[in-house]
Amino acid sequence: MSHKLPSFFHLHLVSDATGETLTTIAKAASVQYAEVRPIEHLHPLVRTPRQLRRVLQEIEQAPGIVLYTVVNEDLSAELEQRCRELAVPCHPVLKPVMQVFESYLGAPQTPTVAGQHVLDQDYFRRIDALNFTMAHDDGRLPDNPSDADIILLGISRTSKTPTSIYLAQRGYKTANVPIVPALPFPEILLQPHSAFVVCLVASADRISEVRRNRVMMLTDRNIDDYVDRTVITAEIAFSRKLCAQHGWPVIDVTRRSIEETAASIIRMMHDRKPLVGEATGGEHV
């Protein structure tokens, strides 16, 4: 007798903090089951018995997988007990990791509610990077390019802005500059500086598709040229030639997520630290 997959399932994420960690883990797991759609229920800032009771009521009304990050032992015990009664899986996602730490370090953990969100130096570094990145979007370069950690180049609709914001959330001050063949390229970027410059490209078909979806919002350019595949191919070729001349690496983002693109940029930046003003030769990823 064959077992028919459900079309959806309920996924409860219970956290004593913002739930950001849970959301990331849940997404990484659920995308592996493309045929079943998760209906996500996020329950953040669960820190009292009263708050937990409300969560349990929702789990009872929509039973499904329960993932949690709750430091308080009494609350986590109550959550697990009620899930056993309801016959639904309940898993503390950080527990296996903490057991590895405890075994290796030979020391017990010191539970801290929302410890991952402590306002430490790294937190303020990310906030500073995000402010910098928002202020230097779409060609608004800093007076000194060395103030940036990363500078993204690319023609229109190569995901420069979302990639910049993601990098900023990782703590990297990022500026992005559109490449427009008909306009002069910023001379300041051709002078010696310490920022890591990388160019994003995509296939002409992909860029044409994305531009066509955005075309109704545009009023200040030749629409036909903007979505024309031949024109886009020429823009891409111009970008590659420019980067080859200055030794800037190129990343094709056609089939990459924002996260994958950012990870490649970070890896390349740390693997290759040229001297200021040094030409290193073009690179394509």
C-alpha positions as CSV (number, residue, x, y, z in Angstrom):
1,M,0.0,0.0,0.0
2,S,1.6,3.3,-1.1
3,H,1.8,6.2,1.3
4,K,0.6,9.4,-0.3
5,L,2.5,12.5,0.6
6,P,0.5,15.4,2.2
7,S,0.4,18.6,0.2
8,F,1.4,20.6,3.2
9,F,2.4,20.3,6.9
10,H,2.4,22.6,9.9
11,L,5.8,23.7,11.2
12,H,5.9,25.4,14.6
13,L,9.0,27.4,15.5
14,V,9.2,28.2,19.2
15,S,11.9,30.6,20.5
16,D,12.7,32.6,23.6
17,A,14.4,35.1,21.2
18,T,13.5,36.5,17.8
19,G,13.3,33.0,16.1
20,E,15.8,34.0,13.4
21,T,18.0,31.0,14.1
22,L,15.0,28.6,13.9
23,T,13.7,30.2,10.7
24,T,17.1,29.7,9.0
25,I,17.4,26.1,10.1
26,A,13.8,25.3,9.2
27,K,14.2,26.8,5.7
28,A,17.3,24.8,5.1
29,A,15.5,21.6,6.0
30,S,12.1,22.3,4.4
31,V,13.5,23.1,0.9
32,Q,14.7,19.5,0.7
33,Y,11.1,18.5,0.5
34,A,9.9,20.4,-2.5
35,E,6.7,18.4,-2.9
36,V,5.3,19.3,0.5
37,R,4.6,22.9,1.5
38,P,5.3,24.0,5.1
39,I,2.8,26.3,6.8
40,E,5.1,28.1,9.2
41,H,4.0,29.3,12.7
42,L,6.6,31.4,14.3
43,H,6.3,31.9,18.1
44,P,9.0,34.3,19.2
45,L,9.9,35.6,22.7
46,V,8.3,32.7,24.6
47,R,9.7,33.3,28.1
48,T,6.8,32.7,30.5
49,P,4.4,29.8,31.3
50,R,1.5,32.0,30.1
51,Q,3.2,32.7,26.8
52,L,4.0,29.0,26.3
53,R,0.3,28.0,27.0
54,R,-0.8,30.2,24.1
55,V,1.7,28.4,21.9
56,L,0.6,25.0,23.0
57,Q,-3.0,26.0,22.1
58,E,-1.9,26.8,18.6
59,I,0.0,23.5,18.3
60,E,-3.1,21.6,19.4
61,Q,-5.2,23.4,16.8
62,A,-2.7,22.8,14.0
63,P,-0.5,19.8,14.9
64,G,2.8,19.4,13.1
65,I,6.6,19.4,13.5
66,V,7.8,21.5,16.5
67,L,11.3,23.0,16.5
68,Y,12.4,25.0,19.5
69,T,15.2,27.1,21.0
70,V,14.1,27.7,24.6
71,V,16.7,27.9,27.3
72,N,14.4,27.7,30.3
73,E,14.4,24.0,31.3
74,D,10.9,24.1,32.9
75,L,9.4,25.6,29.8
76,S,11.2,23.2,27.4
77,A,10.1,20.2,29.5
78,E,6.5,21.4,29.5
79,L,6.7,21.9,25.7
80,E,8.1,18.4,25.1
81,Q,5.6,16.7,27.4
82,R,2.6,18.3,25.7
83,C,4.0,17.4,22.3
84,R,4.4,13.8,23.4
85,E,0.7,13.8,24.5
86,L,-0.3,15.2,21.1
87,A,2.0,12.7,19.3
88,V,3.8,15.4,17.4
89,P,7.6,15.5,16.9
90,C,9.4,18.1,19.1
91,H,13.1,18.8,18.7
92,P,15.5,21.3,20.4
93,V,17.6,22.3,17.4
94,L,20.6,23.6,19.3
95,K,20.9,20.7,21.8
96,P,23.0,18.4,19.6
97,V,25.4,21.2,18.8
98,M,25.7,22.2,22.5
99,Q,26.4,18.6,23.4
100,V,29.3,18.5,21.0
101,F,30.6,21.8,22.6
102,E,30.2,20.4,26.1
103,S,31.9,17.1,25.3
104,Y,34.8,18.7,23.5
105,L,35.4,21.6,26.0
106,G,34.7,19.5,29.1
107,A,32.6,22.3,30.6
108,P,28.8,22.7,30.9
109,Q,27.0,25.4,29.1
110,T,25.8,28.6,30.8
111,P,22.3,29.1,29.4
112,T,21.6,32.6,28.2
113,V,18.2,33.6,26.9
114,A,18.7,35.2,23.4
115,G,22.4,34.9,23.9
116,Q,23.0,35.1,20.1
117,H,21.5,38.7,20.2
118,V,23.8,40.1,22.9
119,L,24.7,43.7,22.0
120,D,28.4,43.0,21.5
121,Q,31.0,44.6,19.3
122,D,30.0,42.3,16.4
123,Y,26.4,43.4,16.6
124,F,27.3,47.1,16.3
125,R,29.7,46.3,13.5
126,R,26.8,44.8,11.5
127,I,24.5,47.7,12.2
128,D,27.3,50.1,11.1
129,A,27.8,48.1,7.9
130,L,24.1,48.1,7.1
131,N,23.9,51.9,7.6
132,F,26.9,52.3,5.3
133,T,25.5,50.1,2.7
134,M,22.1,51.8,2.6
135,A,23.8,55.1,2.2
136,H,26.0,53.9,-0.7
137,D,23.5,52.1,-2.9
138,D,23.2,52.5,-6.7
139,G,26.4,54.4,-7.4
140,R,26.6,56.6,-4.3
141,L,30.2,55.9,-3.7
142,P,32.0,57.1,-0.5
143,D,34.5,59.9,-1.0
144,N,37.2,57.4,-0.1
145,P,36.5,53.9,-1.7
146,S,38.7,52.4,1.0
147,D,36.0,53.1,3.5
148,A,34.1,50.2,1.9
149,D,35.0,46.5,2.4
150,I,33.4,45.4,-0.8
151,I,32.3,47.3,-4.0
152,L,29.9,45.4,-6.3
153,L,29.7,46.3,-10.0
154,G,27.1,45.1,-12.5
155,I,24.6,46.1,-15.1
156,S,21.0,46.7,-14.2
157,R,19.2,43.7,-12.6
158,T,22.1,41.6,-11.5
159,S,21.1,41.6,-7.8
160,K,23.6,44.2,-6.7
161,T,21.4,45.8,-4.0
162,P,20.0,42.6,-2.3
163,T,23.5,41.1,-2.3
164,S,24.9,44.3,-0.8
165,I,22.3,44.2,2.0
166,Y,23.0,40.6,2.7
167,L,26.8,41.2,2.9
168,A,26.1,44.2,5.3
169,Q,24.1,41.8,7.5
170,R,27.3,39.7,7.7
171,G,29.2,42.9,8.8
172,Y,30.8,44.0,5.5
173,K,30.5,47.6,4.4
174,T,29.3,47.3,0.8
175,A,28.8,49.8,-1.9
176,N,27.4,49.0,-5.4
177,V,27.9,50.7,-8.7
178,P,25.8,50.2,-11.9
179,I,27.7,49.6,-15.1
180,V,26.1,51.7,-17.9
181,P,28.2,51.5,-21.1
182,A,26.9,54.9,-22.3
183,L,28.0,56.6,-19.1
184,P,31.5,57.3,-17.9
185,F,32.8,54.9,-15.2
186,P,33.7,56.4,-11.8
187,E,37.3,57.4,-12.1
188,I,37.7,57.1,-8.3
189,L,37.5,53.4,-8.5
190,L,40.4,53.3,-10.9
191,Q,42.7,54.9,-8.3
192,P,44.5,52.8,-5.6
193,H,42.2,51.7,-2.8
194,S,41.7,48.8,-0.5
195,A,38.1,47.8,-1.2
196,F,37.5,44.4,-2.8
197,V,35.8,45.0,-6.2
198,V,33.8,42.3,-7.8
199,C,31.4,42.3,-10.8
200,L,28.1,40.4,-11.0
201,V,26.8,39.2,-14.3
202,A,23.9,36.9,-15.4
203,S,22.8,35.4,-18.6
204,A,21.1,37.7,-21.1
205,D,17.9,35.7,-21.0
206,R,17.7,35.9,-17.2
207,I,18.4,39.7,-17.2
208,S,15.9,40.3,-20.0
209,E,13.3,38.3,-18.1
210,V,13.8,40.2,-14.8
211,R,13.9,43.6,-16.6
212,R,10.7,42.8,-18.4
213,N,9.0,42.1,-15.1
214,R,10.2,45.6,-13.9
215,V,9.6,47.5,-17.0
216,M,6.3,49.0,-16.0
217,M,8.1,50.9,-13.2
218,L,10.5,52.6,-15.5
219,T,9.9,55.9,-17.1
220,D,13.3,57.3,-17.8
221,R,14.9,55.0,-20.3
222,N,14.4,53.3,-23.7
223,I,12.2,50.4,-22.8
224,D,12.9,48.4,-26.0
225,D,16.7,48.6,-25.6
226,Y,16.4,47.9,-21.8
227,V,14.9,44.4,-22.4
228,D,16.5,43.7,-25.8
229,R,18.6,40.5,-25.5
230,T,21.2,41.8,-28.1
231,V,21.7,45.0,-26.2
232,I,22.0,43.2,-22.9
233,T,24.6,40.8,-24.4
234,A,26.6,43.8,-25.4
235,E,26.3,45.3,-21.8
236,I,27.5,42.0,-20.3
237,A,30.5,41.9,-22.7
238,F,31.3,45.5,-21.8
239,S,31.3,44.5,-18.1
240,R,33.5,41.5,-18.6
241,K,36.0,43.6,-20.7
242,L,36.1,46.4,-18.0
243,C,36.8,43.9,-15.2
244,A,39.4,42.0,-17.2
245,Q,41.3,45.3,-17.8
246,H,41.4,46.0,-14.0
247,G,41.8,42.5,-12.6
248,W,38.3,42.5,-11.0
249,P,36.8,39.1,-10.5
250,V,33.4,38.3,-12.1
251,I,30.6,36.1,-10.6
252,D,27.8,34.7,-12.7
253,V,24.7,34.9,-10.6
254,T,22.3,33.3,-13.1
255,R,21.7,30.2,-11.0
256,R,22.9,31.4,-7.6
257,S,20.9,32.6,-4.6
258,I,21.8,35.8,-2.9
259,E,23.3,33.8,-0.1
260,E,25.4,31.7,-2.4
261,T,26.7,34.8,-4.3
262,A,27.6,36.5,-1.0
263,A,29.4,33.4,0.3
264,S,31.5,33.3,-2.9
265,I,32.4,37.0,-2.6
266,I,33.4,36.5,1.0
267,R,35.5,33.5,0.2
268,M,37.2,35.2,-2.7
269,M,37.9,38.3,-0.6
270,H,39.6,36.3,2.1
271,D,41.4,34.0,-0.3
272,R,42.8,36.8,-2.4
273,K,44.2,39.9,-0.6
274,P,46.1,41.9,-3.3
275,L,48.2,44.9,-2.4
276,V,46.5,48.3,-2.9
277,G,46.5,49.2,-6.6
278,E,47.9,45.8,-7.6
279,A,46.4,44.2,-10.8
280,T,45.8,40.5,-10.3
281,G,44.2,39.4,-13.5
282,G,40.6,38.7,-14.2
283,E,38.7,35.8,-12.6
284,H,35.4,34.2,-13.4
285,V,33.2,32.2,-11.0
